[in-house]
Amino acid sequence: MRTRRTTTDRDGDPAAVFETFLSQATRRVDAALNRHLPKEKKRPPLIHRAMRYTALSEGKRLRPALVLLAHQASGGKSKAAEDVAAAVEMVHAFSLIHDDLPAMDDDAMRRGKPSNHVVFGEGVAILAGDGLLTLAFQTLAGTRRALGSDKVALLIDELCRATGPEGVIGGQVLDLLSEGKKVPLSVVEYIHRHKTAKLFMASLRLGGIAAGARAARLQKLERYGEDLGTAFQIVDDILGAAGSFRELGRDPGRDVERGKVTYPSVMGLTAAHRAVDRLLARAGREADGFGTYAPQFRGVLSLLDQRRRDADGRPAGVA
């Protein structure tokens, strides 16, 4: 989702405003990850190399950036938000490692380089994912001095729900069970909401919770995150059907090979694009309610729309 623009293009451009924020957030998150991840030489070194291989690999860092954005937009000032954001990226890295396994999606490439299991073997890759998942919650627990035990309990509960059978893991199960089958759109919507959108929603809520945001603000962040996360996954589906290795960081066409249920496979590409338009428009209306941070929230949507346009040359959507 990173695009290049000239200085003149950046004036008044929400996408450029968020790109600047994302660049700064990425540096902060990577520094926090480096602090919390065990050093490669620490015994046993193999598992630590495997954990760092995926967690510190070049990626969008979008989810942890949303933690920091929601935190700042909700009046938060604690540096501990960086640790919360790092925990989210650890969970995301765990999900990528396990998603790529031969027993799951069987992808040999991730973020433009060999998947974790290709480099370290299946057994170590599974354990690296497990290690990242448990370290994520240890990292959250470590923020109790800065944020207070009550907030930390809420943070852990939030991330557990987004990651477990009510979230990413539940979505992955239904994704596996649906391979090669003819399913209604409602099943695809369930998979996308749980496998992808739940972690977007949680990222935003985590930032708000860490800042002490009230229920109304958390609900607004959740609605925005649900539409953004669902749109993000549909765009990924579109790229999987019509994109390139450069855009995906992995081989396109894998969804079709494995009989994955996606928006394009169930609705067709045109309807999938229309669904993205609707979701981005709705998320844009939520973004307008974030005051001085509205440009950053809108910028996320603009970058996602740009990613879609870059893939197939479609005109700009509503974001």
C-alpha positions as CSV (number, residue, x, y, z in Angstrom):
1,M,0.0,0.0,0.0
2,R,3.0,2.3,-0.3
3,T,3.0,4.5,-3.4
4,R,5.4,7.2,-4.6
5,R,4.2,10.7,-5.1
6,T,6.0,14.0,-5.8
7,T,6.1,16.8,-3.3
8,T,3.4,18.8,-5.2
9,D,1.1,15.7,-5.2
10,R,1.3,15.5,-1.5
11,D,-0.3,18.9,-0.8
12,G,-3.8,18.3,0.6
13,D,-3.7,14.6,-0.3
14,P,-5.2,12.4,2.5
15,A,-3.2,9.4,1.1
16,A,0.0,11.3,1.4
17,V,-0.9,12.4,5.0
18,F,-1.4,8.8,6.0
19,E,1.7,7.7,4.2
20,T,3.7,10.1,6.3
21,F,2.1,8.8,9.4
22,L,2.6,5.2,8.3
23,S,6.3,5.7,7.7
24,Q,6.7,7.1,11.2
25,A,4.6,4.4,12.7
26,T,6.6,1.7,10.9
27,R,9.8,2.9,12.5
28,R,8.2,3.0,15.9
29,V,6.7,-0.5,15.6
30,D,9.8,-2.1,14.2
31,A,11.8,-0.6,17.1
32,A,9.3,-2.1,19.6
33,L,9.4,-5.4,17.8
34,N,13.2,-5.5,17.9
35,R,13.0,-4.8,21.7
36,H,10.6,-7.5,22.5
37,L,11.6,-10.3,20.1
38,P,14.3,-12.6,21.5
39,K,17.7,-11.9,19.9
40,E,18.7,-14.5,17.2
41,K,21.6,-15.8,19.2
42,K,19.6,-16.5,22.4
43,R,19.1,-20.2,23.0
44,P,17.6,-21.9,21.2
45,P,18.6,-19.7,18.3
46,L,16.7,-21.4,15.5
47,I,13.2,-20.6,16.8
48,H,14.2,-17.0,17.5
49,R,15.6,-16.6,13.9
50,A,12.3,-18.0,12.6
51,M,10.2,-15.6,14.7
52,R,12.2,-12.6,13.6
53,Y,12.3,-13.7,10.0
54,T,8.6,-13.1,9.6
55,A,7.8,-10.5,12.3
56,L,10.6,-8.1,11.1
57,S,10.2,-8.8,7.3
58,E,9.2,-5.9,5.1
59,G,5.5,-5.4,5.2
60,K,2.8,-2.7,5.3
61,R,2.6,-2.6,9.2
62,L,-0.9,-1.3,8.6
63,R,-2.6,-3.0,11.5
64,P,-0.1,-1.7,14.2
65,A,-0.2,1.7,12.5
66,L,-3.9,1.7,13.0
67,V,-3.3,1.0,16.7
68,L,-1.2,4.1,17.0
69,L,-3.6,6.2,14.9
70,A,-6.6,5.3,17.0
71,H,-4.6,5.9,20.1
72,Q,-3.5,9.4,19.1
73,A,-7.0,10.3,17.6
74,S,-8.5,9.3,21.0
75,G,-6.2,11.6,23.0
76,G,-3.6,9.0,24.0
77,K,0.0,10.0,24.7
78,S,1.5,6.9,26.3
79,K,4.6,5.4,24.6
80,A,3.2,2.0,25.7
81,A,0.9,2.2,22.7
82,E,4.0,1.1,20.7
83,D,4.1,-2.1,22.7
84,V,0.4,-2.7,22.0
85,A,1.0,-2.1,18.3
86,A,4.0,-4.5,18.3
87,A,1.7,-7.2,19.9
88,V,-0.8,-6.8,17.1
89,E,2.0,-7.2,14.5
90,M,3.2,-10.4,16.3
91,V,-0.3,-11.8,16.0
92,H,-0.5,-10.8,12.4
93,A,2.9,-12.5,11.7
94,F,1.7,-15.6,13.6
95,S,-1.3,-15.8,11.3
96,L,0.8,-15.4,8.1
97,I,3.2,-18.2,9.1
98,H,0.4,-20.6,9.9
99,D,-1.7,-19.5,6.8
100,D,1.2,-20.4,4.5
101,L,1.7,-23.9,5.9
102,P,1.1,-26.8,3.5
103,A,-1.8,-27.9,5.7
104,M,-3.4,-24.5,5.2
105,D,-3.0,-22.4,2.1
106,D,0.3,-24.0,1.0
107,D,2.0,-20.8,-0.1
108,A,5.7,-20.9,-0.8
109,M,6.2,-17.1,-0.9
110,R,5.2,-14.3,1.4
111,R,6.1,-10.6,1.2
112,G,8.3,-11.3,-1.8
113,K,10.5,-13.9,-0.2
114,P,10.2,-17.6,0.8
115,S,7.6,-18.4,3.4
116,N,8.7,-19.3,6.9
117,H,8.1,-23.1,6.5
118,V,10.2,-23.1,3.3
119,V,13.2,-21.6,5.1
120,F,12.9,-23.3,8.5
121,G,10.8,-26.4,7.9
122,E,7.2,-27.0,8.9
123,G,7.8,-27.9,12.5
124,V,9.9,-24.9,13.4
125,A,7.4,-22.6,11.4
126,I,4.5,-23.9,13.5
127,L,6.5,-23.3,16.7
128,A,7.6,-19.8,15.5
129,G,3.9,-18.9,15.0
130,D,3.1,-20.2,18.4
131,G,6.0,-18.3,19.9
132,L,4.9,-15.0,18.3
133,L,1.3,-15.5,19.5
134,T,2.3,-16.1,23.1
135,L,4.9,-13.3,23.1
136,A,2.1,-10.9,21.9
137,F,0.1,-11.5,25.0
138,Q,3.3,-11.3,27.2
139,T,4.0,-8.0,25.6
140,L,0.5,-6.7,26.4
141,A,0.8,-7.9,30.0
142,G,4.1,-5.9,30.2
143,T,2.2,-2.6,29.7
144,R,0.4,-2.8,33.0
145,R,2.7,-0.4,34.8
146,A,2.2,2.3,32.1
147,L,-1.5,1.7,31.4
148,G,-2.9,0.0,34.5
149,S,-4.1,-3.5,35.2
150,D,-7.7,-2.7,34.2
151,K,-6.8,-1.5,30.8
152,V,-4.4,-4.4,30.2
153,A,-7.2,-6.9,31.0
154,L,-9.4,-5.2,28.4
155,L,-6.5,-5.2,25.9
156,I,-5.8,-8.9,26.3
157,D,-9.5,-9.8,26.1
158,E,-9.9,-7.7,22.9
159,L,-6.9,-9.4,21.2
160,C,-7.9,-12.9,22.3
161,R,-11.4,-12.4,20.8
162,A,-10.0,-11.1,17.5
163,T,-7.5,-14.0,17.3
164,G,-9.3,-17.0,18.6
165,P,-12.3,-19.0,17.4
166,E,-14.4,-15.8,17.4
167,G,-11.9,-14.2,15.0
168,V,-9.0,-15.1,12.9
169,I,-8.9,-18.8,13.8
170,G,-12.6,-19.2,13.3
171,G,-12.4,-17.6,9.9
172,Q,-9.6,-19.8,8.9
173,V,-11.5,-22.9,9.9
174,L,-14.4,-22.0,7.7
175,D,-12.1,-21.0,4.9
176,L,-10.5,-24.5,5.0
177,L,-13.9,-26.2,5.1
178,S,-15.2,-24.2,2.2
179,E,-12.4,-25.0,-0.3
180,G,-13.6,-26.4,-3.5
181,K,-17.3,-26.0,-2.5
182,K,-20.1,-23.9,-3.8
183,V,-21.1,-21.6,-1.0
184,P,-23.4,-18.6,-0.6
185,L,-22.1,-15.1,-0.3
186,S,-23.0,-15.1,3.4
187,V,-20.2,-17.7,4.0
188,V,-17.6,-15.6,2.2
189,E,-18.7,-12.5,4.2
190,Y,-18.3,-14.5,7.5
191,I,-14.8,-15.7,6.5
192,H,-13.7,-12.2,5.5
193,R,-15.1,-10.6,8.6
194,H,-13.5,-13.1,10.9
195,K,-10.2,-14.0,9.1
196,T,-9.3,-10.4,8.2
197,A,-11.7,-7.7,9.4
198,K,-11.7,-8.7,13.1
199,L,-8.0,-7.9,13.5
200,F,-8.5,-4.5,11.8
201,M,-11.4,-3.8,14.2
202,A,-9.3,-5.0,17.2
203,S,-6.3,-2.9,16.1
204,L,-8.4,0.3,16.2
205,R,-10.2,-0.6,19.4
206,L,-6.9,-1.5,21.1
207,G,-5.5,1.9,20.4
208,G,-8.7,3.5,21.7
209,I,-8.7,1.3,24.8
210,A,-5.1,2.2,25.6
211,A,-6.0,5.9,25.3
212,G,-9.0,5.4,27.7
213,A,-11.6,6.1,24.9
214,R,-15.3,6.0,25.8
215,A,-17.7,3.4,24.4
216,A,-19.1,5.6,21.6
217,R,-15.6,6.2,20.3
218,L,-14.7,2.5,20.5
219,Q,-17.9,1.7,18.5
220,K,-17.0,4.2,15.9
221,L,-13.5,2.8,15.5
222,E,-15.0,-0.7,15.3
223,R,-17.4,0.2,12.5
224,Y,-14.6,1.9,10.5
225,G,-12.3,-1.1,11.1
226,E,-15.0,-3.6,10.0
227,D,-15.6,-1.8,6.6
228,L,-11.9,-1.2,6.1
229,G,-10.9,-4.7,6.9
230,T,-13.5,-6.3,4.7
231,A,-12.6,-4.0,1.8
232,F,-9.0,-4.8,2.3
233,Q,-9.7,-8.6,2.0
234,I,-11.9,-8.1,-1.1
235,V,-9.1,-6.1,-2.7
236,D,-6.7,-8.9,-1.8
237,D,-9.2,-11.3,-3.5
238,I,-9.2,-9.1,-6.6
239,L,-5.5,-8.9,-6.7
240,G,-5.3,-12.7,-6.3
241,A,-7.5,-13.0,-9.4
242,A,-6.1,-10.2,-11.5
243,G,-3.0,-8.8,-9.8
244,S,0.7,-9.6,-10.1
245,F,3.5,-11.0,-7.9
246,R,4.7,-7.4,-7.3
247,E,1.4,-6.3,-5.8
248,L,0.8,-9.5,-3.8
249,G,4.3,-10.5,-2.7
250,R,3.3,-14.1,-3.6
251,D,2.2,-15.9,-6.7
252,P,-1.2,-14.8,-8.0
253,G,-3.8,-17.4,-9.0
254,R,-3.3,-19.6,-5.9
255,D,-6.9,-19.0,-4.8
256,V,-8.3,-20.4,-8.0
257,E,-5.9,-23.4,-7.8
258,R,-7.0,-24.3,-4.3
259,G,-10.7,-23.6,-4.9
260,K,-10.8,-20.8,-2.3
261,V,-14.1,-19.0,-1.9
262,T,-13.6,-15.3,-2.6
263,Y,-15.7,-12.4,-3.6
264,P,-14.7,-12.6,-7.3
265,S,-15.3,-16.4,-7.4
266,V,-18.8,-16.0,-5.8
267,M,-19.9,-12.6,-7.2
268,G,-17.6,-11.9,-10.2
269,L,-15.0,-9.2,-10.4
270,T,-17.4,-6.4,-11.3
271,A,-19.6,-7.0,-8.2
272,A,-16.5,-7.4,-6.0
273,H,-15.4,-3.9,-7.1
274,R,-18.8,-2.5,-6.3
275,A,-18.7,-4.1,-2.9
276,V,-15.3,-2.3,-2.3
277,D,-16.8,1.0,-3.4
278,R,-19.7,0.6,-0.9
279,L,-17.4,-0.3,2.0
280,L,-15.0,2.5,1.3
281,A,-17.8,5.0,1.0
282,R,-19.2,3.9,4.3
283,A,-15.8,3.9,6.0
284,G,-15.2,7.4,4.6
285,R,-18.3,8.7,6.4
286,E,-17.0,7.3,9.6
287,A,-13.6,8.8,9.0
288,D,-15.1,12.3,8.7
289,G,-16.1,12.0,12.4
290,F,-12.5,11.8,13.7
291,G,-11.9,15.5,13.7
292,T,-8.3,16.7,13.0
293,Y,-7.3,13.0,12.3
294,A,-10.0,12.6,9.6
295,P,-7.4,13.0,6.8
296,Q,-5.3,10.1,8.2
297,F,-8.4,7.9,8.4
298,R,-9.4,8.9,4.9
299,G,-5.9,8.4,3.7
300,V,-6.0,4.7,4.6
301,L,-9.0,4.3,2.4
302,S,-7.4,6.3,-0.5
303,L,-4.3,4.1,-0.3
304,L,-6.4,0.9,-0.5
305,D,-8.3,2.3,-3.4
306,Q,-4.9,3.2,-5.1
307,R,-3.7,-0.4,-4.6
308,R,-6.8,-1.6,-6.4
309,R,-6.4,0.8,-9.3
310,D,-2.8,0.0,-9.7
311,A,-3.7,-3.7,-10.1
312,D,-6.1,-3.4,-13.0
313,G,-6.2,0.2,-14.1
314,R,-9.7,1.0,-12.9
315,P,-10.7,4.6,-12.4
316,A,-10.6,5.9,-8.8
317,G,-13.4,4.8,-6.5
318,V,-15.2,6.8,-3.9
319,A,-12.4,6.8,-1.2
